Amino acid sequence: MTKDIENLIALQKIDSQLFKIKKFLELKPREIKALEEEFSNMSSGLKKLEDDLRHFQVEQKTKELDLQSKEETVSKQKTQLFQVKSNKEYNALQLEIEKIKADNSVLEEQIIVAFEKIDFLKQAIAHEKEKLAAEEKKLNETKRNIELEVRKLKEELDVLNMQRKQIIESGIKPAVLSLYERILENRGELALVAIKNDACCGCFMGVRPQVINELCLGKLVTCENCSRILYIENEE
């Protein structure tokens, strides 16, 4: 195994760690965003309940005032019954009183329904607020843990980048490094793979004997199928 290959193997170990850390750091903001969106949806649900509560409270108050007004009207009209001078006027007034009483009966039912809805919504809001408070606590704790983990990983990233620089400066030829980094960019995590059982460990396609001979002679060779740099592992 040539010195270039040894250095590239060491470099790839560092790059594999860097790849995983960067992937993790890429995903974590999305995870936080998803949790925040879920919490926002729950908050919207609470707001809807509170809006409904205000609506029914206004409706109840309006109907109560309407009922009070109509009851006062009935009371006045009952007094007027003693002042009318003909049966026709009496019957007409009595009919009007009965009509208002019927309306009042409907209003009373509507007020009861509104009251029941208000009672239900108050309980639902209390439950939702309790649930939301627990979720907010959980969200903040998760965010703190993620932020702490991200900080640690960024510190690890700095250390790995320093180690990477040291490996490169220790003697990887610029042309070899350029080839490696180009393959790494195109292929992802692995730019350098071993040959096992006469096959490339990157794409698992067979490797021709001539390619193996070239590797044994210390040449830098890439896989004819996946273009990764090939090497033969040293026997223990």
Helices and strands as residue ranges (DSSP letters): H 3-81, H 87-169, H 174-187, E 192-196, E 199-200, H 209-216, E 229-231
